[in-house]
Amino acid sequence: MNFITIDFETATSQRDSPCELGLTFVENWEVIDTKSWLIKPAYYPDFDFFNILIHGINPEDVANEPEFDEIWEEVRPLIEGKFLIAHNAGFDFSVLRKTLDIYELEYPTLDYSCSYIFSKKVWEGLPSYDLKTLCYFNKIDLNHHRAAADSRATAELTIKAFQLAGVTSKDEFPEKLGTIVGKLFSGGYKPSETKNNSTDLTKIVGDPKKHNPESIFYGKTVVFTGTLSSMVRANAQQLIADIGGCLGNNVTKDTDFLIVGHQDYRVVGEDGMSNKQEKAVKLIEKGAQLEIISEADFLRNI
């Protein structure tokens, strides 16, 4: 497995404000090099105090550094056509895309994945899957929140993950890591995400004795997204079936309710919405009689 790990640090909460980029290169299971660049953000000298507290990079540290469009001439050939990995790829690749957008630069063509997502499959049951926790668990040195150090730690973590899972090819990601490889290409992207392991809803049969024609869910098609805090999803689906509702795995024009649980922003991306919720919003905008409700509203109506 040959791959490159990537990490951005940003000056502000805006994704198009990178102030540092780190790349670590892995060939034949060995880290062979790490490169990093300080970057003068397009919004210089605007820096958020919170961001400075995290990475320690101040405006004066980048005052004489090149802007992103200048370093891109060096960076693009290094990653074009390669396989990249980031810990929380939703963040790092949105930084890359949005920064390319403001400089009106064409996207490179590459495949990518997220070590945060596939670490959940490799090391099940950990209390957290942030880079610091995973490095501590795996005895990997980490000088956290500088781009070079984070990219190198991600590389070492990924090597361990691949070897433990027996991964030798990107083609094995869905089966062995439960992850879909993302793609970046000219004009767009396909996110790296968790493989869809949908429940066979035909096995969830309602109890006719518990049907409740007065419920808002009776006779309606209900879809769940996110993690429920009150119960596991299978139990919630059983409740809907017992009420007399219909279950769906995906949002369609026939969906009546989308019930939204907790969304992990590191998986769903910067807008905090799952693919199901984004599709529901688009259908509603087109006039669909579909209602998006919270877990709290779901509980009040069962």
C-alpha positions as CSV (number, residue, x, y, z in Angstrom):
1,M,0.0,0.0,0.0
2,N,1.4,3.4,-1.1
3,F,-0.4,6.5,0.1
4,I,0.0,10.1,1.2
5,T,-1.5,11.5,4.4
6,I,-2.6,15.1,4.4
7,D,-3.4,17.6,7.2
8,F,-4.4,21.3,7.2
9,E,-4.3,23.9,9.9
10,T,-6.6,26.9,9.4
11,A,-6.4,30.5,10.6
12,T,-10.1,30.9,11.2
13,S,-13.2,28.8,11.3
14,Q,-13.6,29.4,7.6
15,R,-12.4,26.4,5.6
16,D,-10.7,28.5,2.9
17,S,-8.2,29.9,5.4
18,P,-5.3,27.3,5.5
19,C,-2.2,28.5,7.3
20,E,-0.3,25.3,7.2
21,L,-0.3,22.1,5.1
22,G,1.5,18.8,5.9
23,L,2.0,15.8,3.7
24,T,3.5,12.4,4.7
25,F,4.5,9.9,2.0
26,V,4.3,6.1,2.6
27,E,5.7,3.5,0.2
28,N,5.8,-0.2,0.8
29,W,4.5,0.2,4.4
30,E,7.3,2.7,5.3
31,V,7.1,6.4,5.9
32,I,9.7,7.8,3.5
33,D,9.2,11.6,3.8
34,T,7.2,14.4,5.4
35,K,6.8,17.9,3.9
36,S,5.1,20.9,5.3
37,W,4.4,24.5,4.2
38,L,3.4,27.6,6.1
39,I,0.8,29.5,4.2
40,K,-0.3,33.1,4.2
41,P,-4.1,32.9,4.2
42,A,-6.1,34.9,1.7
43,Y,-7.7,36.7,4.6
44,Y,-4.4,37.7,6.3
45,P,-4.0,39.0,8.9
46,D,-7.3,37.7,10.2
47,F,-6.7,34.8,12.7
48,D,-9.2,33.5,15.2
49,F,-7.8,33.4,18.8
50,F,-9.2,29.9,19.3
51,N,-7.4,28.6,16.2
52,I,-4.1,30.1,17.4
53,L,-4.6,28.3,20.8
54,I,-4.9,25.0,18.9
55,H,-2.0,25.1,16.6
56,G,0.1,28.0,17.9
57,I,0.6,29.7,14.5
58,N,0.3,33.5,14.7
59,P,-0.2,36.0,11.8
60,E,3.5,37.1,12.1
61,D,4.6,33.5,11.5
62,V,3.1,33.6,8.0
63,A,3.6,37.2,7.1
64,N,6.3,36.5,4.6
65,E,5.1,33.1,3.5
66,P,3.5,32.4,0.1
67,E,-0.2,32.2,-0.4
68,F,-1.9,28.9,-1.3
69,D,-1.9,29.4,-5.1
70,E,1.9,29.7,-5.0
71,I,2.6,26.5,-3.1
72,W,-0.1,24.7,-5.1
73,E,2.4,24.7,-8.1
74,E,4.6,22.5,-5.9
75,V,1.9,20.5,-4.1
76,R,-0.3,19.5,-7.0
77,P,2.2,17.2,-8.8
78,L,2.9,15.5,-5.4
79,I,-0.7,14.4,-5.0
80,E,-2.2,14.2,-8.5
81,G,-3.4,10.7,-9.2
82,K,-2.4,9.5,-5.8
83,F,-4.3,7.9,-2.9
84,L,-4.6,10.3,0.1
85,I,-5.8,9.8,3.6
86,A,-6.7,12.3,6.3
87,H,-7.9,12.0,9.9
88,N,-11.3,13.6,9.5
89,A,-11.2,13.8,5.7
90,G,-14.5,15.8,5.7
91,F,-12.6,18.7,7.2
92,D,-9.2,18.5,5.3
93,F,-10.7,17.9,1.9
94,S,-13.3,20.7,2.3
95,V,-10.3,23.0,3.2
96,L,-8.6,21.9,0.0
97,R,-11.8,22.3,-2.2
98,K,-12.8,25.7,-0.8
99,T,-9.3,27.1,-1.0
100,L,-9.0,25.9,-4.6
101,D,-12.3,27.6,-5.3
102,I,-11.4,31.0,-4.0
103,Y,-8.2,31.0,-6.1
104,E,-10.2,29.6,-9.1
105,L,-7.8,26.6,-9.4
106,E,-8.9,23.3,-10.9
107,Y,-9.3,20.3,-8.6
108,P,-6.7,17.5,-8.9
109,T,-7.8,14.0,-9.7
110,L,-7.2,11.6,-6.7
111,D,-8.8,9.0,-4.4
112,Y,-9.0,9.5,-0.7
113,S,-10.2,8.0,2.5
114,C,-10.7,8.9,6.2
115,S,-8.7,7.3,9.0
116,Y,-11.3,8.5,11.6
117,I,-14.0,6.5,9.9
118,F,-12.1,3.3,9.3
119,S,-10.4,3.4,12.7
120,K,-13.9,2.6,14.2
121,K,-13.9,-0.6,12.3
122,V,-10.3,-1.6,13.3
123,W,-10.4,-0.6,16.9
124,E,-13.9,-1.2,18.1
125,G,-15.1,0.0,21.5
126,L,-12.7,2.9,22.1
127,P,-14.2,5.9,24.0
128,S,-13.1,8.3,21.3
129,Y,-11.5,8.2,17.8
130,D,-9.8,11.5,17.7
131,L,-6.2,11.4,16.5
132,K,-4.7,12.0,20.0
133,T,-6.7,9.1,21.6
134,L,-5.8,6.7,18.8
135,C,-2.1,7.6,18.9
136,Y,-2.0,7.1,22.7
137,F,-3.7,3.7,22.3
138,N,-1.3,2.7,19.6
139,K,1.8,4.2,21.2
140,I,2.4,6.7,18.4
141,D,4.3,9.9,19.1
142,L,2.3,13.0,18.4
143,N,3.1,16.7,18.6
144,H,-0.6,17.5,18.0
145,H,-2.1,20.2,15.8
146,R,0.9,21.0,13.6
147,A,0.4,19.9,10.0
148,A,3.6,17.9,9.6
149,A,3.3,16.0,12.9
150,D,-0.4,15.3,12.4
151,S,0.1,14.0,8.9
152,R,3.0,11.7,10.0
153,A,1.0,10.4,13.0
154,T,-1.9,9.7,10.6
155,A,0.4,7.8,8.3
156,E,1.8,5.6,11.2
157,L,-1.8,5.0,12.4
158,T,-3.0,4.1,9.0
159,I,-0.1,1.6,8.5
160,K,-1.2,-0.1,11.7
161,A,-4.8,-0.1,10.7
162,F,-4.2,-1.6,7.3
163,Q,-1.9,-4.3,8.7
164,L,-4.4,-5.3,11.4
165,A,-7.3,-5.4,8.9
166,G,-5.2,-7.2,6.3
167,V,-5.8,-4.4,3.7
168,T,-3.5,-4.4,0.7
169,S,-5.7,-2.6,-1.8
170,K,-8.2,0.2,-2.1
171,D,-10.6,-2.4,-3.5
172,E,-10.7,-4.1,-0.1
173,F,-11.9,-1.0,1.8
174,P,-15.7,-1.7,1.7
175,E,-15.3,-5.3,2.9
176,K,-12.5,-5.0,5.4
177,L,-12.8,-1.4,6.6
178,G,-16.5,-0.8,6.1
179,T,-15.6,2.4,4.1
180,I,-16.2,3.7,0.7
181,V,-13.2,5.4,-1.0
182,G,-13.9,9.1,-1.9
183,K,-12.8,10.8,-5.1
184,L,-11.8,14.3,-6.0
185,F,-11.9,15.3,-9.7
186,S,-12.2,18.3,-11.9
187,G,-15.5,19.9,-11.2
188,G,-16.6,17.9,-8.2
189,Y,-16.0,15.2,-5.6
190,K,-17.5,12.1,-4.1
191,P,-17.1,11.9,-0.3
192,S,-15.4,9.1,1.6
193,E,-18.0,7.6,3.9
194,T,-19.1,4.6,5.8
195,K,-20.3,1.7,3.8
196,N,-24.1,1.5,3.9
197,N,-25.1,-1.5,6.0
198,S,-28.9,-1.1,5.8
199,T,-31.1,-3.2,8.0
200,D,-33.4,-5.7,6.2
201,L,-36.7,-3.9,7.0
202,T,-38.7,-6.9,5.8
203,K,-37.7,-8.6,9.0
204,I,-39.3,-6.0,11.2
205,V,-43.0,-6.9,11.5
206,G,-45.4,-4.9,13.5
207,D,-47.9,-6.2,16.1
208,P,-51.5,-5.4,14.7
209,K,-52.8,-5.3,18.3
210,K,-50.6,-2.2,18.9
211,H,-51.7,-0.3,15.8
212,N,-52.6,3.3,16.6
213,P,-54.7,5.1,13.9
214,E,-54.4,8.3,15.9
215,S,-50.6,8.4,15.7
216,I,-49.0,10.8,13.1
217,F,-46.9,7.8,12.0
218,Y,-49.9,5.5,11.3
219,G,-49.9,4.5,7.6
220,K,-46.9,6.8,7.0
221,T,-43.4,6.0,5.7
222,V,-40.7,6.8,8.2
223,V,-36.9,6.9,7.7
224,F,-34.3,7.4,10.4
225,T,-30.9,9.0,10.1
226,G,-28.2,9.6,12.8
227,T,-27.7,8.0,16.2
228,L,-30.7,8.0,18.6
229,S,-29.8,8.7,22.2
230,S,-33.0,7.2,23.7
231,M,-32.8,3.7,22.0
232,V,-31.1,1.7,19.3
233,R,-32.5,2.3,15.8
234,A,-33.9,-1.2,15.5
235,N,-36.1,-0.7,18.6
236,A,-37.3,2.7,17.2
237,Q,-38.1,1.0,13.9
238,Q,-40.0,-1.7,15.7
239,L,-42.1,1.0,17.5
240,I,-43.0,2.5,14.1
241,A,-44.0,-0.9,12.8
242,D,-46.1,-1.6,15.9
243,I,-47.9,1.7,15.5
244,G,-48.8,0.8,12.0
245,G,-46.3,2.8,10.1
246,C,-44.1,1.8,7.2
247,L,-40.3,1.8,7.3
248,G,-37.8,3.0,4.7
249,N,-34.0,2.8,4.5
250,N,-33.6,5.7,2.2
251,V,-35.4,9.0,1.6
252,T,-37.6,9.0,-1.5
253,K,-40.6,11.0,-2.8
254,D,-42.8,8.6,-0.9
255,T,-41.2,9.3,2.5
256,D,-43.5,11.1,5.0
257,F,-41.1,11.6,8.0
258,L,-37.4,11.7,8.4
259,I,-36.4,11.4,12.1
260,V,-33.0,12.9,12.8
261,G,-30.8,11.7,15.6
262,H,-27.3,12.9,16.6
263,Q,-25.1,13.5,13.5
264,D,-21.3,13.0,13.8
265,Y,-19.9,16.1,12.0
266,R,-16.7,14.3,11.3
267,V,-18.6,11.8,9.2
268,V,-21.4,13.9,7.7
269,G,-19.2,16.9,6.8
270,E,-19.2,20.6,7.4
271,D,-23.0,21.3,7.1
272,G,-23.8,18.7,9.7
273,M,-26.4,16.9,7.5
274,S,-26.4,13.3,6.4
275,N,-27.0,12.4,2.8
276,K,-30.6,11.4,3.8
277,Q,-31.2,14.8,5.4
278,E,-29.8,16.7,2.4
279,K,-32.0,14.7,0.1
280,A,-35.0,15.4,2.3
281,V,-34.4,19.2,2.2
282,K,-34.1,19.1,-1.6
283,L,-37.4,17.2,-1.9
284,I,-39.2,19.6,0.5
285,E,-37.9,22.5,-1.6
286,K,-39.5,20.9,-4.6
287,G,-42.8,20.6,-2.8
288,A,-42.7,17.1,-1.3
289,Q,-45.0,16.6,1.7
290,L,-42.2,15.3,3.8
291,E,-41.5,16.4,7.4
292,I,-38.1,16.4,9.1
293,I,-38.4,15.9,12.9
294,S,-36.1,15.6,15.8
295,E,-35.7,12.6,18.1
296,A,-37.5,14.6,20.8
297,D,-40.6,15.1,18.6
298,F,-40.4,11.4,17.6
299,L,-40.6,10.4,21.3
300,R,-43.5,12.7,21.9
301,N,-45.5,11.0,19.2
302,I,-45.0,7.3,20.0
